[in-house]
Amino acid sequence: FCEADENISHLFFQCPVAKVIWSIVAVGLGANNIPNNLDQCWKWCESWLPYGKRFHPWAVAAFCWAIWKNRNRACFEGKIVKNPLEIFCHACALMNFWAGLFADEEKKQLEDGVAAMLKIANELLAVQRRSDADGRLMGPGDQPEDDDDTA
């Protein structure tokens, strides 16, 4: 997964793969930073999603679980993640499934939130595909385009 010494903060927040995942979440929240450890993550959630405090553990658990499962697949099964968006989408699938544990109104809000996050992932993937077609990686100035066909 990564050659660095493994600890909780590194695996879930500081590893280059984790940083990409949290950066995608940040885009969805309109955040201009990402958490570096679990303590920062709780403060980060409160800062960028202040009215959803009840759902913070649900979302953080989904992203950390998806990172953990993919790390284990890479380490123990040799299945390397080709794109961090795979892990992001895995977390979204978990959140959609877990949304069924909430009452109808909250379930709908959570499913809408996950749908918005998946739309961002699709937009980023579309930008990557265009960049790959051009023979280059997505550059720092590249932004996902607002394209209704990516939903």
Disulfide bonds with the S-S distance in Angstrom:
none
